[in-house]
Amino acid sequence: MRAKRCVRVGTRLILLLVVTVTALLAPPPPLFAAGSPVADVTVPAVGRAWPVGLRPRVLRGWEPPASVYGPGHRGVDLTAAPGTPVRAVAAGRVSFAGRVAGKGVVSVELTGTGDPPLRTTYEPVTATVEEGEEVEPGEVIGTVDAAGSHCTTTCVHWGLRRGETYLNPLWLLPPWLLHRGPSRLLPVYGTA
């Protein structure tokens, strides 16, 4: 009877150990909104700068619609104060700079991203670039408008499309830029 009990306890411990190791070795949960895979193989991580700031807070993530006209959020909303410079995420050509439904919008077709090319959009923005202009990563393309944001606070809506398909713009950012934390000063030890 005692031997049977020891076998049961031993079996439970081994099972607990296996479950624990499996949980510890499992990949972390996705960083993005529900229903959004970590990345799309058709979206190269060509981004070299955030559209605003160094690492803005994402107020609302990408929520792909279930159908073409279904509800969803076809981009990400990033915190940004009025007048904040808006930067091109990657190299490309300005395909539109103007107003749509009363909001300032800038669209940039990204260089070397296939056919049709990927296109980023930024709104509400007062453009400082013109249609047809070539832009480099990090180059200022406008400033955040004080009005026209659909957020409860001022924000920039950053979108990404390939043709008529909306994609998660965060996929453009490489891991070193997406996950970079704040800079920290470390002590320097010299030799005497």
N, C-alpha and C positions, 0 to 999 in steps of 0.2 A: 504494500500500500504506500509506504513512504517512498520507495523508488519510483512509483508511478507519479507521485506528486512532484518529485524533483524533476522528472522528465517534462511534465507540464510547465513548470516554472521556467525551466531551461528553454523550452520551445518558445514561450512567451517573451523571454528576454531576447532571444535571437530575432524573433519577429519584430520586436520593438527596435532593436538595433538596425535591422534592415530598413524599416520604415523611416527612421531618423536619418540614416545615411542617404537614402533616396531623396528625402525632403531637402537636405543640406546641399546635395549636388544638383538639384533641379535648377534650370535657368530662372533668373529673376522675372517677376511679372512685367508685362509690357509697360513702357513709359507713357504711351499715348492713350487716347480715349478708347473706350470699349468698342469692339468691332474693328479696330484699326491694328493691322499687323505692325511689327516693329519697323519694317521698311518694305518698299516695293522695289523689285529688281529693275524696273524700268526708270526709276528715279535715281540718278547718280548723286552722290553726296558732293556736289560741286560748290556748295555754299562756303563763303569765307568770312562772312560777317552776319550778325543779327540785323534785322531791319531797323531796330531802334535799341539804343543802349548796348551794354556789354552782355547782359543775360536778363532780358526783361521777364517779368512774371507773365505766364500764360493765364489770361482771365477765363478763356473758354477754348477748349481744344477742338480738333477736327472731328466731326461726327458725320460720316458719310451717309447720304440718304439711301434708303432701301430701293428707291426707284428714281428715275430721272427727275420727276417733279415732286418727289416726296420730301418730307421735312428732314432737316439736318443742318449742319453748320459746315459750310464749304470753305473752310480756312481756319485760322487761329486768330484770336484776339490777344494782342500784346499791350501791356500797360505802357502809356506814353503821355506825357504832359503836352498841352498845346505848344507849338513852336519847336518841339523836339525834331532834330534832323532825322530824316528817313533815308536809309542807305540801301543801295542795290546789294542783294545778298550774293550775287555771282555776276560774272561778266555777261554782257548781252547788249541788245539793241532795244531802245525804247520803242514799243509798238503803239502806245497810246499815252497821252498826257493831256487830260482835260476833265470836263465835268460829265458825270452820268447821274441822272435823277437828282441833281443838285449837289452831289458830292464830288470832291476832287479825287481823281483816280490816276494812278500811274501803273502801266503794264510794261514789263520787260521780258522779251524773248531771250532765253538763255542760250548762249553760244555752245555748240557741240553737244546738244542734248537730244539729237534724233530728229525724225520727221514724222509727225509735226513736232516742232521744238517745244520744250517746256516753257511755260509763261507764268511769271509771278505777277501778282497784283497787290497794290497797296492803297488803302483808303481809310479815312478821309485825309487827303494830302494836297497841299498846295505845291504844284510841280515847280521845280527849278530846272528841269530838262525839257527838251522838245522831242516830238516824234521823229524817229530816225537816228537820234543821237546814240553813239556807242558809250557804254558805261562799264566801269571796272568794279570789282568787288569792293564794298565799303564806300564807294563814291556816293555823295549826297545827291538824291534825286528829288527831294522836296522837304517840306516840314509838315508836322501834324497840324491839321485844322482844329480850331477850337470847337467847331460845330460839325454835325453830320455823322458822329459816331453812333453806332447802335448799342454800345456798351452803357452801363450805368455810370461809368466814369470815362474820361477821355482814353481812347485806345486806338491802335492801328489794327485794322483787319488785314491780315496777310494771307493771300490765297495762292494756289498753284493749280495749273491746268495743263493737260496735254490734249490738244484738240478741244473736244467738248467734255472731256472727263476730268472731274475734280479730283485732286490728290492732296495728301497731307503735306503742307509746305515744310514741316519739321524734318521730313525725309531728306531734304536738301542739305541739312547740316551734318557734317561729319561728327563722330563721337567726341573728338577732342574739343569741339566747339559747343556741342549740345550739352555735354556733361561737365564742362569746365566750371569749377567753383571759384570762389573769390581768391585773389592773390594773397599769399601769406609771406611775411618776412621771417626768415629763419636766421638764427644767430650764425655768425661767421667766426670760426675759431682759427686763430693764427698760431704760428709756431714762433717761439721766442728764440 
